[in-house]
Amino acid sequence: MANEVNAHARAQVTTEEGFRDLRTGITGTASPAVLDALSAVVGVSRMYFEPDAAVAAQVYEGLQLLAAAKKGAVSRVRARGLGSQGLSPKAMALVNELVAELEEKEADAAE
């Protein structure tokens, strides 16, 4: 796996021992280069390797921004790190459903 990560990164970003330490929890985190290459090699988002609290904070911030956009406070929303393509139509549909659900729950709580 270390060899595949290094090949994808096109540099020596980890070693067999370093990868084993990361996998077994001896090392708690890896460099951004390792995480980027590892996520590409195994076919998941880099967020998969982030702590749950960090992912939850990013999702919450994104939903707040989308709620603001839906209310007209923000004119254009693009997911960071996705380049010019932004979110796929399927992902945007899901996010819009979540925003609508949040707004409904906020309205119920306010009553």
DOZAMI-331309 format. One line per field, with one value per residue: y, z, x of N, C-alpha, C in turn; residue in three letters; residue number from 1. Coordinates in pm, 1 decimal. Each point is the difference from the previous one (the first is absolute). Example, Ala and Ser with C-alpha at 12.3 -4.5 7.8 and 13.67 -1.06 7.14 Angstrom:
BEGIN
n.yy c(-569.0,105.0)
n.zz c(780.0,-72.0)
n.xx c(1319.0,-35.0)
ca.yy c(119.0,119.0)
ca.zz c(0.0,6.0)
ca.xx c(-89.0,82.0)
c.yy c(120.0,109.0)
c.zz c(0.0,73.0)
c.xx c(90.0,-77.0)
rest c(ALA,SER)
nr c(1,2)
***
This chain:
BEGIN
n.yy c(-117.4,-2.8,-106.5,-42.4,32.5,-49.3,-104.3,1.7,16.8,-96.7,-49.9,-4.5,-21.1,-131.0,-73.1,-122.0,35.1,112.0,-74.1,-95.7,97.1,51.9,-113.8,-21.5,128.1,-52.3,32.4,115.3,52.2,41.0,20.5,122.7,-7.2,-57.3,87.7,94.9,-51.7,-19.0,115.5,44.9,-60.0,31.5,114.2,73.2,79.2,103.8,48.2,-112.0,62.2,93.8,60.7,-75.9,58.2,-19.8,-122.3,-22.5,61.7,-68.9,-109.0,28.5,37.6,-109.3,-65.9,64.7,-19.4,-126.1,-2.4,65.5,-87.1,-93.7,69.0,-12.9,-42.3,-108.9,62.2,-50.1,-129.3,-21.7,-130.4,23.7,13.4,38.5,111.0,22.3,-132.3,37.2,-0.9,-131.6,-9.4,-126.1,42.6,91.4,-97.2,-83.5,90.1,25.6,-132.3,-9.1,98.0,-54.1,-115.3,61.5,62.3,-117.3,-57.9,99.7,-12.3,-132.7,20.0,87.4,-98.7)
n.zz c(0.0,76.9,-72.7,13.7,128.1,11.6,-67.6,70.4,109.0,-71.9,122.5,73.0,20.4,-12.8,107.1,-16.1,74.7,-69.8,-107.3,43.2,38.7,-116.4,-65.5,81.6,-34.3,-27.2,-127.1,57.2,-75.0,-120.8,-78.1,-41.9,-35.6,116.5,67.8,-77.5,3.7,130.8,10.2,-85.0,68.6,112.6,-69.6,99.4,54.3,-6.1,-1.8,-71.7,-19.0,-4.2,115.1,65.6,102.1,-67.0,-31.4,122.5,41.4,-91.1,32.8,129.2,-17.6,-72.2,92.4,91.6,-75.2,-17.8,129.3,20.7,-82.2,61.0,107.2,-90.7,114.7,-72.2,-99.0,40.5,-4.5,35.7,-3.7,112.1,-79.5,-55.9,0.6,-128.1,12.3,118.7,63.8,-5.4,-104.4,8.1,17.2,-97.1,-65.2,38.9,-28.7,-111.0,-8.3,33.8,-84.2,-87.6,30.7,-7.0,-109.6,-37.6,41.2,-58.9,-102.6,9.2,14.8,-97.4,-35.0)
n.xx c(81.8,107.4,33.6,-125.6,2.5,122.3,-44.2,-110.6,73.0,56.9,5.8,108.8,-132.2,19.4,15.5,45.3,104.1,14.8,-23.6,80.7,83.9,-25.9,11.6,102.3,6.3,119.5,-20.8,-34.5,94.7,-27.9,101.2,-30.4,127.2,22.3,-74.1,51.0,122.2,-7.9,-63.1,92.2,95.9,-62.7,-5.2,47.3,-88.7,80.8,-123.7,8.5,116.5,-93.6,31.4,-86.3,58.9,111.2,-40.0,-46.1,110.8,67.8,-66.9,9.8,126.1,14.9,-68.3,72.5,107.7,-37.8,-27.5,114.2,56.2,-67.7,38.9,96.6,53.4,11.5,63.8,117.1,-22.0,126.4,-2.1,66.0,104.3,-113.5,71.9,5.7,4.5,50.6,-115.9,-10.6,-82.1,43.5,125.8,-17.8,-60.7,94.4,93.7,-66.7,-11.1,129.1,25.2,-83.6,58.9,118.4,-39.9,-48.7,112.7,65.5,-84.1,10.5,130.8,-20.0,-82.6)
ca.yy c(117.4,114.0,17.3,58.2,139.5,73.3,7.0,97.3,131.9,24.5,37.2,-85.6,72.0,-88.3,-124.9,-113.5,14.1,115.4,-37.8,-94.5,77.5,73.4,-98.4,-60.2,103.4,48.9,137.8,45.9,72.1,-4.5,126.7,17.2,-74.5,-141.4,-14.1,19.6,-117.1,-116.0,6.9,-30.1,-141.8,-86.5,43.4,69.3,140.3,21.8,18.1,-131.6,-15.0,109.4,-32.3,20.5,136.1,90.8,-22.8,55.4,146.2,40.2,-22.7,101.6,128.9,-6.2,9.6,138.5,80.4,-31.5,59.5,143.2,15.5,-23.4,118.0,113.8,73.9,-31.5,-17.7,-115.2,-92.1,-103.7,-78.3,19.5,-115.2,-76.1,67.2,74.3,-77.4,7.6,-125.4,-63.9,23.4,-91.0,48.1,123.2,-37.2,-51.5,112.1,81.5,-71.5,17.4,139.1,11.1,-69.1,85.4,114.5,-50.7,-25.3,129.6,58.3,-73.9,37.0,138.0,7.9)
ca.zz c(0.0,3.1,-136.3,-82.2,42.8,-53.5,-145.6,-31.9,37.6,-83.3,92.2,118.5,105.1,114.7,-3.3,45.0,145.4,24.3,-33.7,103.4,120.9,-22.3,-2.7,131.7,97.2,69.8,-46.6,-4.2,-121.3,-106.1,-71.7,-105.6,-120.4,22.8,2.2,-135.9,-80.7,55.3,-36.1,-143.2,-20.6,46.9,-63.3,89.8,22.4,107.2,124.7,63.1,94.6,95.3,122.5,-12.0,39.5,-108.7,-109.6,42.0,-5.8,-140.5,-51.8,61.3,-64.0,-135.8,4.2,35.3,-119.0,-96.3,49.0,-28.6,-145.5,-34.8,44.7,-81.1,63.4,-75.6,-136.5,-69.0,91.2,-65.0,99.9,-3.9,-34.9,-111.8,-124.5,-67.3,-18.2,117.7,36.2,-105.7,16.8,102.1,131.0,29.2,33.0,136.4,89.9,3.2,84.2,138.2,37.4,17.7,124.6,110.0,9.6,55.4,142.3,64.9,6.4,102.5,130.0,28.5,29.4)
ca.xx c(-81.8,91.4,51.2,-106.7,-15.7,115.6,-11.8,-103.8,51.1,118.5,108.1,8.9,-71.0,-15.5,76.0,-79.0,-14.4,-86.3,-136.5,-44.2,-26.3,-124.0,-109.1,-21.2,-31.0,118.8,4.2,-138.1,-34.4,100.6,13.8,-99.7,39.4,-32.9,-145.6,-50.5,34.0,-69.2,-142.4,-11.2,30.9,-109.4,-124.1,-92.8,28.9,97.9,-74.2,-11.7,110.3,-2.3,-74.2,-144.0,-36.1,38.8,-94.4,-129.1,10.0,-2.0,-134.9,-86.5,29.9,-51.7,-145.7,-33.5,23.7,-105.1,-124.8,10.6,-14.2,-139.8,-75.3,42.4,108.5,121.1,-48.3,58.1,66.4,79.6,71.2,144.4,80.2,-54.3,32.4,-106.1,-121.8,-86.2,-64.6,-78.3,-143.4,-52.3,43.5,-73.0,-137.9,3.0,26.1,-122.0,-96.2,42.8,-27.4,-145.0,-33.4,45.6,-90.3,-126.0,21.3,14.0,-133.7,-72.5,56.1,-35.6,-144.9)
c.yy c(125.3,28.0,64.5,146.6,84.3,15.6,104.6,141.9,42.6,53.2,-99.6,75.6,-85.1,-121.9,-112.5,10.4,116.5,-31.4,-95.9,73.8,79.1,-95.2,-55.3,102.3,49.4,146.7,44.9,69.3,-12.5,136.2,12.2,-78.5,-147.6,-19.3,17.1,-123.2,-123.3,1.7,-31.7,-149.1,-88.5,45.4,61.3,147.8,12.2,17.3,-131.7,-16.9,111.8,-43.7,33.3,143.5,99.6,-13.5,61.4,152.4,49.2,-16.3,107.1,136.7,3.3,12.5,140.7,90.8,-25.1,55.9,149.6,24.8,-15.7,119.2,124.6,80.4,-22.7,-32.4,-123.9,-85.5,-102.4,-73.5,22.7,-129.2,-79.3,66.8,64.7,-77.9,8.3,-136.3,-55.6,30.8,-90.2,48.0,127.5,-29.6,-50.4,113.0,88.6,-66.4,17.7,141.8,18.1,-65.9,81.9,118.8,-41.0,-22.7,130.6,66.2,-68.7,38.7,141.4,13.6,-28.0)
c.zz c(0.0,-139.5,-91.6,34.3,-56.0,-151.8,-40.0,30.5,-87.6,82.8,115.5,116.9,124.1,-19.0,43.6,150.1,34.7,-28.5,104.5,129.0,-11.3,7.1,138.1,108.9,81.4,-34.8,-19.0,-127.8,-100.5,-67.3,-105.1,-126.6,13.2,-4.7,-138.7,-85.7,48.1,-37.7,-147.5,-25.7,41.6,-50.8,92.6,6.3,111.0,134.3,74.8,109.9,103.0,126.2,-16.3,32.2,-110.7,-117.5,35.3,-7.6,-144.2,-60.3,54.1,-64.7,-142.0,-4.6,36.6,-120.7,-104.7,43.2,-28.1,-149.6,-41.4,38.2,-77.3,59.2,-71.0,-141.7,-68.7,99.6,-81.7,109.8,-14.6,-38.5,-117.9,-133.6,-61.2,-11.4,119.3,34.3,-118.3,21.9,106.4,140.1,37.5,36.8,143.3,99.6,10.1,82.8,147.0,49.4,24.9,130.2,121.0,19.1,61.1,150.5,77.1,15.8,108.5,139.7,41.2,40.5,142.8)
c.xx c(87.2,55.9,-103.9,-22.6,113.5,-8.8,-104.1,48.0,117.7,117.3,-1.1,-63.9,-24.4,89.3,-92.6,-26.2,-93.2,-145.8,-56.5,-33.5,-129.7,-120.1,-31.7,-26.7,117.8,22.0,-143.6,-41.0,113.3,4.3,-110.3,34.0,-35.2,-151.2,-61.0,24.5,-75.2,-147.9,-21.4,21.6,-117.0,-136.8,-102.5,38.2,104.1,-70.1,-18.3,104.7,6.7,-74.2,-148.5,-41.5,33.2,-95.6,-135.1,1.7,-5.6,-139.2,-94.3,22.3,-55.0,-150.9,-45.5,15.6,-107.9,-134.9,-1.1,-18.7,-145.7,-86.8,40.9,113.3,132.9,-44.9,54.1,76.9,76.9,76.8,149.1,68.2,-51.6,26.2,-122.3,-130.4,-94.7,-56.8,-77.2,-148.2,-62.3,35.2,-74.5,-145.0,-8.0,19.3,-123.3,-108.9,34.7,-28.6,-148.6,-43.6,42.4,-93.0,-133.5,11.7,15.1,-135.9,-84.1,46.5,-41.6,-146.4,-31.0)
rest c(MET,ALA,ASN,GLU,VAL,ASN,ALA,HIS,ALA,ARG,ALA,GLN,VAL,THR,THR,GLU,GLU,GLY,PHE,ARG,ASP,LEU,ARG,THR,GLY,ILE,THR,GLY,THR,ALA,SER,PRO,ALA,VAL,LEU,ASP,ALA,LEU,SER,ALA,VAL,VAL,GLY,VAL,SER,ARG,MET,TYR,PHE,GLU,PRO,ASP,ALA,ALA,VAL,ALA,ALA,GLN,VAL,TYR,GLU,GLY,LEU,GLN,LEU,LEU,ALA,ALA,ALA,LYS,LYS,GLY,ALA,VAL,SER,ARG,VAL,ARG,ALA,ARG,GLY,LEU,GLY,SER,GLN,GLY,LEU,SER,PRO,LYS,ALA,MET,ALA,LEU,VAL,ASN,GLU,LEU,VAL,ALA,GLU,LEU,GLU,GLU,LYS,GLU,ALA,ASP,ALA,ALA,GLU)
nr c(1,2,3,4,5,6,7,8,9,10,11,12,13,14,15,16,17,18,19,20,21,22,23,24,25,26,27,28,29,30,31,32,33,34,35,36,37,38,39,40,41,42,43,44,45,46,47,48,49,50,51,52,53,54,55,56,57,58,59,60,61,62,63,64,65,66,67,68,69,70,71,72,73,74,75,76,77,78,79,80,81,82,83,84,85,86,87,88,89,90,91,92,93,94,95,96,97,98,99,100,101,102,103,104,105,106,107,108,109,110,111)
***
